[in-house]
Amino acid sequence: MDAHGAFPFLKETILFLVLTGILIPLLARLRINAVLGFLAVGTLLGPYGLASLADTWPKLSYITFSRDEGVQALAELGVIFLMFMIGLEMSIDRLWSMRRLVFGLGSLQVTVTASLIGLIAAWFGHGVEASVVLGLALAFSSTAIVMQLLIQQKELGSPLGQTSFAILLLQDLAVVPLLVLISILGAKGGEGSFAATMGLAVGKGLITVGLIYLIGRRVVRPVFHQIAASRQPDTFMALTLLSTLGVAALTWAAGLSMALGALLAGLIIAETEFRHEVEVTIEPFKGLLMGLFFLSVGMGIDLRALVAEPLWTPLSVVGLILIKAVVIIVLLRAFGLSWGRATEGGLLLGQGSEFAFIVIGLALSFGILPRDIGQFMLLVVGLSMLAAPLVARVGRTVGAMMERREGAAPLADNTEFEGLHGHVIIAGYGRVGRLVGQMLAEQGVPYVAIESDAKVVARERQAGIPLIYGDASRPELLRRLRLDQAQAVVLTMDHVAAAIHATHGIRRTLPGIHIIARARDEKHALALREAGANRVVPETLESSLQLTGSVLETLGLPPDAAGRLLDVERERRINAFHA
């Protein structure tokens, strides 16, 4: 039997596995980013690279991707599984707790960036529909690239990681009405009220998402319970894949993005007790398919267009990155990040998005965009994604330099930070951290606090509080605060991921330091213990004990006896938890 006939993409599959198993580890040894490696290899070996020379040198066909249909199909699965993993990391409760960042910061970023790019497109003579589509499509950043870079840099739980994630999440949600809007514009030929069309798009998207989520919550948990009871790993994996692809297929059938469906599937499973097992099951698939996605993006970059447009192409790439970076820098600064971290975030999010290929491709199919403009914009987006790891590295360098300059002045101007010894470091200066600091000060215990909200830092420093701006997981900041001379570190941050991230960073910097952490509940407390905290106090435990004490006193138990009883119960539960 002809192998090529039985498996049409056998050569492409083998070549991809060779690249994954041999070339990419070599790039990692040379400290070359894997994302950049896949993008560069896809560009070099793709249809517009060496594969275009296969007619002249036929042997090149053995080491190039001459056909990209199969690779593109698998790469789309990579995006789906990435969105599914993002959904697993989220929950509706966590999304609601981040609503200020997601719906405030994220909405402002998309609106302001899309407006600026749309105005520029209109200035170049494009119609209203084309300008709106280009503005929205280019306002998005690459979730795949940014999340990969944040994970590699261990920054996902930092304030910058949380704000970047919030922006990306809003962008992913905004894809829904955008795709529906393009479909409606294409079907109507651009006729009718634009505001009414946009309202219809948003309404359809919200209704579809809401129905899928509500029905999915009632179906998924019982089914997973039945499969888990059988204790068969193969059926559990099959159900995981079915949940991911099934919900993605439902959103696609409704005219929405399959990636959005995968995000919904992740959100639904994240609220069940099977979340961690699903993460382990899906992780290998996500890594391989994400590599395919970046490879396919590289394959779509035609560097020969640089010869045809040697000036406008690079200028457009630089212009896109600068416009987005400036908008994001200003917004991140307004939402509490320092100028250094805001600059790092702006350059991190400056590239185009994988969704731009979907959005612009759909707009081309409906005739909303001229063919030459659409192809040019796809090239600009692809090149910006190719440059993303390098631009992000520049952002980290520039941001670190700005951080050092910003952080040096407060430390130099405040003698209370000089010669710190036997002090306590408080990470997070919200309601809990402020109370801890006040009680330490009353007992004459020296302390210094770290807060990631620049507005809080500016306000409290005026009141004489020993508080500085920063990320408690950063080794250089911890060393400046004499972590090696501190008695303990107290973690009081509101964000779960930020507290875990800080615990890891502190433990790596000084393994022997005593870490006391505040947790929202026992699940959060367990994660902090696993990260390295010596003692964790769940808020729910203290609330329950105080409530019980009030009940016992109301029933006639003397206050001293009630207090002793609560102390015994507190000690028993904490010891059992830490055992």
C-alpha positions as CSV (number, residue, x, y, z in Angstrom):
1,M,0.0,0.0,0.0
2,D,1.2,3.5,-0.8
3,A,2.2,5.1,2.5
4,H,1.5,8.6,1.2
5,G,-2.0,7.5,0.1
6,A,-2.8,5.9,3.4
7,F,-1.4,8.8,5.4
8,P,-1.5,12.0,3.3
9,F,0.6,14.0,5.8
10,L,3.1,11.3,6.8
11,K,6.1,13.4,5.7
12,E,4.9,16.5,7.4
13,T,4.2,14.6,10.6
14,I,7.6,12.9,10.7
15,L,9.4,16.2,9.9
16,F,7.5,17.9,12.7
17,L,8.4,15.1,15.2
18,V,12.1,15.4,14.2
19,L,12.0,19.1,14.8
20,T,10.3,18.6,18.2
21,G,12.5,15.8,19.3
22,I,15.9,17.0,18.0
23,L,16.0,20.6,16.9
24,I,14.0,22.3,19.6
25,P,16.0,20.7,22.5
26,L,19.1,21.9,20.7
27,L,17.7,25.5,20.6
28,A,16.8,25.2,24.3
29,R,20.5,24.3,25.0
30,L,21.5,27.4,23.1
31,R,19.0,29.4,25.1
32,I,16.9,30.2,22.0
33,N,13.2,30.6,22.8
34,A,11.2,27.5,21.6
35,V,8.4,29.8,20.3
36,L,10.9,31.8,18.2
37,G,12.4,28.5,17.1
38,F,9.2,27.1,15.8
39,L,8.3,30.4,14.1
40,A,11.7,30.6,12.4
41,V,11.7,27.0,11.3
42,G,8.2,27.3,9.9
43,T,9.3,30.3,7.9
44,L,12.4,28.7,6.7
45,L,10.9,25.3,5.7
46,G,7.5,26.5,4.8
47,P,5.8,27.0,1.3
48,Y,7.4,30.5,1.0
49,G,10.8,29.4,2.2
50,L,12.9,26.5,1.0
51,A,9.8,24.6,-0.2
52,S,9.4,27.2,-2.9
53,L,12.8,26.0,-4.3
54,A,11.7,22.3,-4.4
55,D,11.0,22.5,-8.2
56,T,14.7,23.5,-8.8
57,W,16.1,21.1,-6.2
58,P,13.7,18.2,-5.8
59,K,15.5,16.8,-2.7
60,L,14.4,19.8,-0.7
61,S,10.9,18.4,-0.7
62,Y,12.0,15.8,1.8
63,I,12.9,18.4,4.4
64,T,10.3,21.1,3.8
65,F,6.6,21.6,4.3
66,S,5.3,21.9,0.8
67,R,1.7,21.4,1.8
68,D,0.3,23.0,5.0
69,E,-3.4,21.8,5.0
70,G,-2.8,19.0,7.5
71,V,-0.4,21.1,9.6
72,Q,-2.9,23.9,9.7
73,A,-5.7,21.7,10.9
74,L,-3.6,20.2,13.7
75,A,-2.3,23.7,14.6
76,E,-5.9,24.9,15.1
77,L,-6.2,22.1,17.6
78,G,-3.2,23.5,19.4
79,V,-5.0,26.8,19.9
80,I,-8.1,25.0,21.1
81,F,-6.1,23.1,23.7
82,L,-4.3,26.3,24.8
83,M,-7.7,28.0,25.4
84,F,-8.9,24.9,27.2
85,M,-5.9,25.0,29.6
86,I,-6.5,28.7,30.2
87,G,-10.1,27.9,31.1
88,L,-8.9,25.2,33.5
89,E,-6.8,27.9,35.3
90,M,-9.8,30.1,35.7
91,S,-13.2,29.8,37.4
92,I,-16.2,32.0,37.4
93,D,-15.4,33.1,41.0
94,R,-11.8,34.0,40.0
95,L,-13.1,35.8,36.9
96,W,-15.5,37.8,39.0
97,S,-12.7,38.6,41.5
98,M,-10.6,40.0,38.5
99,R,-13.6,41.8,37.0
100,R,-11.9,45.2,37.5
101,L,-8.9,44.1,35.4
102,V,-10.8,42.0,32.9
103,F,-13.7,44.2,32.1
104,G,-12.0,47.5,33.1
105,L,-8.4,47.3,31.9
106,G,-9.2,44.7,29.1
107,S,-12.1,46.7,27.7
108,L,-10.1,49.9,27.7
109,Q,-7.2,48.3,25.9
110,V,-9.3,46.8,23.1
111,T,-11.4,50.0,22.7
112,V,-8.6,52.5,22.7
113,T,-6.2,50.4,20.5
114,A,-8.9,49.5,18.0
115,S,-10.0,53.1,17.8
116,L,-6.5,54.3,17.0
117,I,-5.8,51.6,14.4
118,G,-9.2,52.1,12.9
119,L,-8.7,55.8,12.5
120,I,-5.4,55.2,10.9
121,A,-7.0,52.7,8.5
122,A,-9.7,55.2,7.7
123,W,-7.1,57.9,7.1
124,F,-5.6,55.6,4.5
125,G,-8.9,55.5,2.7
126,H,-10.6,52.4,3.9
127,G,-14.4,52.2,4.5
128,V,-16.0,52.1,7.9
129,E,-16.5,48.3,8.0
130,A,-12.9,47.6,6.8
131,S,-11.5,50.1,9.3
132,V,-13.5,48.6,12.2
133,V,-12.5,45.1,11.3
134,L,-8.8,46.0,11.0
135,G,-8.8,48.0,14.2
136,L,-10.4,45.2,16.2
137,A,-8.3,42.4,14.6
138,L,-5.0,44.2,15.2
139,A,-5.9,45.3,18.7
140,F,-5.7,41.7,19.9
141,S,-2.4,40.2,21.2
142,S,-1.3,36.5,20.8
143,T,-2.6,34.5,23.8
144,A,-0.5,31.6,22.7
145,I,2.8,33.5,22.6
146,V,2.2,35.7,25.7
147,M,1.1,32.9,27.9
148,Q,4.0,30.7,26.8
149,L,6.5,33.5,27.6
150,L,4.9,34.2,31.0
151,I,5.0,30.6,31.9
152,Q,8.6,30.2,30.8
153,Q,9.6,33.3,32.8
154,K,7.6,32.1,35.9
155,E,5.7,35.4,35.8
156,L,2.1,34.2,35.4
157,G,1.3,34.7,39.1
158,S,3.0,38.1,39.3
159,P,1.1,41.4,39.1
160,L,2.3,41.8,35.5
161,G,1.2,38.3,34.7
162,Q,-2.2,38.8,36.2
163,T,-2.8,42.1,34.4
164,S,-1.6,40.6,31.1
165,F,-3.8,37.6,31.6
166,A,-6.8,39.9,32.2
167,I,-6.2,41.7,29.0
168,L,-5.8,38.5,27.0
169,L,-8.9,37.0,28.6
170,L,-11.1,40.0,27.6
171,Q,-9.6,39.8,24.1
172,D,-10.6,36.1,23.9
173,L,-14.1,37.0,25.0
174,A,-14.2,39.9,22.5
175,V,-13.6,37.4,19.6
176,V,-17.1,36.2,20.0
177,P,-19.0,39.4,19.0
178,L,-16.3,40.2,16.4
179,L,-16.7,37.0,14.5
180,V,-20.5,37.3,14.6
181,L,-20.2,40.9,13.5
182,I,-18.1,40.0,10.5
183,S,-20.6,37.3,9.5
184,I,-23.5,39.7,9.8
185,L,-21.7,42.4,7.8
186,G,-20.8,39.9,5.1
187,A,-24.3,38.5,4.9
188,K,-25.9,42.0,4.7
189,G,-23.2,43.4,2.4
190,G,-22.6,46.2,4.9
191,E,-26.2,47.5,4.8
192,G,-28.2,48.6,7.7
193,S,-27.4,50.3,11.0
194,F,-23.9,49.6,12.2
195,A,-24.8,50.1,15.9
196,A,-27.8,47.6,15.5
197,T,-25.5,45.1,13.8
198,M,-23.0,45.3,16.6
199,G,-25.7,45.0,19.2
200,L,-27.1,41.9,17.5
201,A,-23.6,40.4,17.3
202,V,-22.9,41.0,21.0
203,G,-26.4,39.7,22.0
204,K,-26.1,36.5,20.0
205,G,-22.7,35.8,21.4
206,L,-23.7,36.3,25.1
207,I,-26.8,34.2,24.8
208,T,-24.9,31.4,23.1
209,V,-22.1,31.4,25.7
210,G,-24.6,31.6,28.6
211,L,-26.7,28.7,27.4
212,I,-23.6,26.4,26.7
213,Y,-22.1,27.3,30.1
214,L,-25.3,26.7,32.1
215,I,-26.2,23.4,30.4
216,G,-22.6,22.2,30.5
217,R,-22.3,22.7,34.3
218,R,-25.3,20.3,34.7
219,V,-24.0,17.7,32.3
220,V,-20.2,17.5,32.7
221,R,-19.8,16.7,36.5
222,P,-22.2,13.7,36.5
223,V,-20.6,12.2,33.4
224,F,-17.1,12.6,34.8
225,H,-18.3,11.0,38.1
226,Q,-19.5,7.9,36.1
227,I,-16.3,7.6,34.1
228,A,-14.1,8.2,37.2
229,A,-15.9,5.4,39.0
230,S,-14.8,2.9,36.3
231,R,-11.1,3.7,37.0
232,Q,-10.2,3.4,33.3
233,P,-7.6,6.0,32.2
234,D,-8.4,5.6,28.6
235,T,-12.0,6.4,29.0
236,F,-11.2,9.4,31.2
237,M,-8.9,10.7,28.5
238,A,-11.5,10.1,25.8
239,L,-14.1,12.0,27.9
240,T,-11.6,14.9,28.4
241,L,-11.0,15.2,24.7
242,L,-14.8,14.9,24.0
243,S,-15.6,17.7,26.4
244,T,-13.0,20.0,24.9
245,L,-13.8,19.3,21.2
246,G,-17.5,18.8,21.8
247,V,-18.1,22.3,23.4
248,A,-15.7,23.8,20.8
249,A,-17.9,22.2,18.1
250,L,-21.1,23.6,19.7
251,T,-19.7,27.2,19.6
252,W,-18.5,26.7,16.0
253,A,-22.0,25.4,15.0
254,A,-23.4,28.5,16.5
255,G,-21.2,30.6,14.3
256,L,-18.7,31.5,17.1
257,S,-15.1,30.7,17.7
258,M,-14.0,27.1,18.5
259,A,-11.3,28.6,20.7
260,L,-14.1,30.2,22.8
261,G,-15.8,26.9,23.1
262,A,-12.6,25.3,24.4
263,L,-12.3,28.1,26.9
264,L,-15.9,27.5,28.1
265,A,-15.1,23.7,28.4
266,G,-12.1,24.6,30.6
267,L,-14.2,26.9,32.8
268,I,-16.9,24.2,33.3
269,I,-14.4,21.5,34.3
270,A,-12.4,24.0,36.5
271,E,-15.3,24.0,38.9
272,T,-15.2,20.3,39.4
273,E,-12.9,18.1,41.5
274,F,-11.5,16.5,38.3
275,R,-9.6,19.7,37.3
276,H,-6.1,18.6,38.2
277,E,-6.4,15.1,36.7
278,V,-7.6,16.7,33.5
279,E,-4.6,19.1,33.4
280,V,-2.2,16.1,33.7
281,T,-4.1,14.2,31.0
282,I,-4.1,17.1,28.4
283,E,-0.7,18.6,29.0
284,P,1.3,16.5,26.5
285,F,-1.2,17.1,23.7
286,K,-1.1,20.9,24.4
287,G,2.7,21.1,24.1
288,L,2.9,19.2,20.8
289,L,-0.1,21.0,19.2
290,M,1.1,24.4,20.3
291,G,4.4,23.7,18.6
292,L,2.4,22.9,15.5
293,F,0.5,26.2,15.8
294,F,3.7,28.3,15.9
295,L,5.1,26.2,13.1
296,S,2.0,26.9,10.9
297,V,2.2,30.7,11.7
298,G,5.8,30.7,10.5
299,M,4.8,28.8,7.4
300,G,2.3,31.6,6.5
301,I,5.0,34.3,6.6
302,D,6.2,35.2,3.1
303,L,9.5,37.0,3.6
304,R,9.6,37.7,-0.2
305,A,6.9,40.3,0.4
306,L,9.6,42.3,2.2
307,V,11.3,42.6,-1.2
308,A,8.1,43.9,-2.8
309,E,7.4,46.3,0.1
310,P,10.9,46.9,1.7
311,L,9.8,50.1,3.5
312,W,6.1,49.7,4.4
313,T,6.3,46.2,5.8
314,P,8.9,46.8,8.5
315,L,7.4,50.2,9.2
316,S,3.9,48.6,9.7
317,V,5.3,46.0,12.0
318,V,7.1,48.5,14.1
319,G,4.1,50.8,14.1
320,L,1.7,48.1,15.2
321,I,4.0,47.1,18.1
322,L,4.5,50.8,19.2
323,I,0.9,51.8,19.0
324,K,-0.2,48.8,21.1
325,A,2.7,49.1,23.5
326,V,2.1,52.8,24.2
327,V,-1.6,52.3,24.9
328,I,-0.9,49.3,27.1
329,I,1.9,51.0,29.0
330,V,-0.3,54.0,29.9
331,L,-3.2,51.8,30.9
332,L,-1.1,49.5,33.0
333,R,0.4,52.5,34.8
334,A,-3.1,53.9,35.4
335,F,-4.1,50.5,36.9
336,G,-1.3,50.5,39.5
337,L,1.9,49.1,37.9
338,S,5.2,51.0,37.9
339,W,6.5,52.5,34.7
340,G,9.1,49.7,34.5
341,R,6.6,46.9,34.8
342,A,4.1,48.7,32.6
343,T,6.8,49.1,29.9
344,E,7.6,45.4,30.1
345,G,3.9,44.6,29.8
346,G,3.4,46.9,26.8
347,L,6.2,45.3,24.8
348,L,5.1,41.8,25.8
349,L,1.6,42.4,24.4
350,G,2.6,44.5,21.4
351,Q,2.4,41.7,18.8
352,G,-0.6,40.7,16.7
353,S,-2.8,37.7,17.5
354,E,-3.4,34.3,16.1
355,F,-7.1,35.3,16.0
356,A,-6.1,38.0,13.4
357,F,-5.6,35.2,10.9
358,I,-9.1,33.9,11.6
359,V,-10.7,37.3,11.6
360,I,-9.0,38.8,8.6
361,G,-9.4,35.5,6.7
362,L,-13.2,35.6,7.4
363,A,-13.3,39.3,6.3
364,L,-11.6,38.4,3.1
365,S,-14.0,35.6,2.3
366,F,-16.9,38.0,2.8
367,G,-15.3,40.8,0.7
368,I,-15.2,43.2,3.6
369,L,-11.4,43.7,3.0
370,P,-9.6,44.0,-0.3
371,R,-7.5,41.0,-1.1
372,D,-4.1,42.8,-1.2
373,I,-4.8,44.7,2.1
374,G,-5.8,41.5,3.9
375,Q,-2.7,39.6,2.7
376,F,-0.5,42.5,3.7
377,M,-2.0,42.7,7.2
378,L,-1.6,39.0,7.7
379,L,2.1,39.4,6.8
380,V,2.4,42.2,9.3
381,V,0.8,40.2,12.1
382,G,2.9,37.1,11.3
383,L,6.2,39.2,11.4
384,S,5.1,40.8,14.7
385,M,4.5,37.4,16.2
386,L,7.9,36.3,14.9
387,A,9.5,39.2,16.6
388,A,7.5,38.9,19.8
389,P,10.1,36.9,21.9
390,L,12.8,39.3,21.0
391,V,10.6,42.4,21.7
392,A,9.6,40.9,25.0
393,R,13.2,40.4,26.0
394,V,13.9,44.0,25.2
395,G,10.9,44.9,27.3
396,R,12.3,42.9,30.3
397,T,15.6,44.6,30.0
398,V,14.2,48.1,29.7
399,G,11.7,47.5,32.4
400,A,14.3,46.1,34.8
401,M,16.4,49.3,34.2
402,M,13.5,51.5,34.9
403,E,12.6,49.4,38.0
404,R,16.0,49.9,39.4
405,R,15.8,53.7,38.9
406,E,12.3,53.8,40.4
407,G,13.1,51.6,43.3
408,A,16.4,53.2,44.2
409,A,15.1,56.6,45.3
410,P,12.6,55.4,48.0
411,L,15.2,53.1,49.6
412,A,17.9,55.7,49.5
413,D,15.6,58.4,51.0
414,N,14.3,56.3,53.9
415,T,16.8,55.5,56.6
416,E,14.4,53.0,58.2
417,F,15.4,50.6,55.4
418,E,19.1,50.9,56.2
419,G,20.5,48.2,58.4
420,L,17.3,46.2,58.6
421,H,17.7,43.3,61.1
422,G,15.3,41.1,62.9
423,H,12.4,42.6,60.9
424,V,9.3,41.1,59.3
425,I,8.6,41.4,55.6
426,I,4.9,41.8,54.8
427,A,4.0,41.0,51.2
428,G,0.7,42.6,50.3
429,Y,-0.7,45.7,52.1
430,G,-4.4,45.4,51.8
431,R,-6.8,45.2,54.7
432,V,-5.1,42.1,56.2
433,G,-1.5,43.3,55.6
434,R,-2.3,46.8,57.0
435,L,-3.7,45.2,60.2
436,V,-0.6,43.0,60.6
437,G,1.7,46.0,60.2
438,Q,-0.2,48.0,62.7
439,M,-0.1,45.3,65.3
440,L,3.6,44.7,64.7
441,A,4.3,48.4,65.1
442,E,2.4,48.5,68.4
443,Q,4.6,45.7,69.7
444,G,7.8,47.4,68.6
445,V,8.6,44.8,65.9
446,P,10.3,46.4,62.8
447,Y,8.7,45.6,59.5
448,V,8.7,46.6,55.8
449,A,5.9,45.9,53.5
450,I,5.7,45.3,49.7
451,E,2.7,46.2,47.6
452,S,2.1,45.8,43.8
453,D,-0.5,48.7,43.6
454,A,1.5,51.9,43.1
455,K,-1.4,54.1,44.2
456,V,-1.6,52.4,47.6
457,V,2.2,52.8,48.0
458,A,2.1,56.5,47.2
459,R,-0.8,57.1,49.7
460,E,0.6,55.0,52.5
461,R,4.2,56.3,52.2
462,Q,2.8,59.9,52.8
463,A,1.5,58.6,56.1
464,G,5.0,57.3,57.0
465,I,4.3,53.6,56.4
466,P,7.5,51.6,55.5
467,L,6.0,50.5,52.3
468,I,7.6,50.0,48.8
469,Y,6.3,49.1,45.4
470,G,7.4,45.8,44.0
471,D,6.8,42.1,43.3
472,A,7.5,39.9,46.4
473,S,8.8,37.0,44.3
474,R,11.7,39.0,42.8
475,P,15.1,37.9,44.3
476,E,16.7,41.3,43.8
477,L,14.0,43.1,45.7
478,L,14.1,40.6,48.5
479,R,17.8,41.0,48.8
480,R,17.4,44.8,49.0
481,L,15.1,44.3,51.9
482,R,17.6,42.1,53.7
483,L,15.6,38.9,53.5
484,D,18.6,37.1,55.0
485,Q,18.3,39.3,58.2
486,A,14.5,39.0,58.5
487,Q,12.8,36.9,61.1
488,A,9.8,35.9,58.9
489,V,7.8,36.8,55.8
490,V,4.0,37.3,56.0
491,L,2.0,36.8,52.8
492,T,-1.4,38.5,52.7
493,M,-2.0,39.0,49.0
494,D,-5.6,38.7,47.7
495,H,-4.8,36.9,44.5
496,V,-4.2,33.2,45.0
497,A,-1.8,32.9,42.1
498,A,0.3,35.9,43.2
499,A,0.7,34.4,46.8
500,I,1.8,31.0,45.4
501,H,4.2,32.7,43.0
502,A,5.7,34.8,45.8
503,T,6.1,31.7,48.0
504,H,8.1,30.0,45.3
505,G,10.3,33.1,44.8
506,I,11.0,33.6,48.5
507,R,11.7,29.9,49.1
508,R,14.2,29.9,46.1
509,T,15.9,33.0,47.4
510,L,16.3,31.9,51.0
511,P,15.2,28.3,51.6
512,G,15.3,28.6,55.5
513,I,13.2,31.7,55.9
514,H,9.9,31.2,57.9
515,I,6.9,32.0,55.7
516,I,3.5,32.6,57.2
517,A,0.7,32.9,54.7
518,R,-3.0,33.9,54.7
519,A,-5.3,31.7,52.6
520,R,-8.8,32.2,51.5
521,D,-9.9,28.6,52.1
522,E,-8.4,25.1,52.7
523,K,-7.8,24.5,49.0
524,H,-5.8,27.7,48.7
525,A,-4.0,26.8,52.0
526,L,-3.0,23.4,50.6
527,A,-1.5,25.0,47.5
528,L,0.5,27.4,49.6
529,R,1.8,24.6,51.8
530,E,2.9,22.7,48.7
531,A,4.6,25.9,47.4
532,G,6.7,26.1,50.6
533,A,4.8,28.1,53.3
534,N,5.6,27.0,56.9
535,R,2.3,28.0,58.3
536,V,-0.9,28.8,56.6
537,V,-4.1,30.4,58.2
538,P,-7.3,29.9,56.2
539,E,-9.7,32.9,56.6
540,T,-12.6,30.5,56.6
541,L,-11.3,28.7,59.6
542,E,-10.9,31.9,61.7
543,S,-14.3,33.2,60.6
544,S,-15.9,29.8,61.6
545,L,-14.2,29.8,65.0
546,Q,-15.2,33.4,65.8
547,L,-18.8,32.7,64.8
548,T,-18.8,29.5,66.9
549,G,-17.4,31.4,69.9
550,S,-20.2,34.0,69.7
551,V,-22.8,31.2,69.5
552,L,-21.3,29.5,72.6
553,E,-21.2,32.7,74.6
554,T,-24.8,33.4,73.6
555,L,-25.7,29.9,75.0
556,G,-24.2,30.8,78.3
557,L,-20.6,29.5,78.1
558,P,-18.2,31.8,79.9
559,P,-16.0,33.8,77.5
560,D,-12.7,32.4,79.0
561,A,-14.0,28.8,78.5
562,A,-15.2,29.6,75.0
563,G,-11.8,31.1,74.2
564,R,-9.9,28.1,75.5
565,L,-12.1,25.8,73.5
566,L,-11.6,27.8,70.4
567,D,-7.8,27.8,70.9
568,V,-7.8,24.0,71.3
569,E,-9.9,23.6,68.1
570,R,-7.8,26.1,66.2
571,E,-4.6,24.3,67.2
572,R,-6.0,20.9,66.4
573,R,-7.2,21.9,62.9
574,I,-4.0,23.7,62.0
575,N,-1.8,20.9,63.2
576,A,-4.0,18.4,61.3
577,F,-3.7,20.5,58.2
578,H,0.1,20.9,58.5
579,A,0.7,17.2,59.2
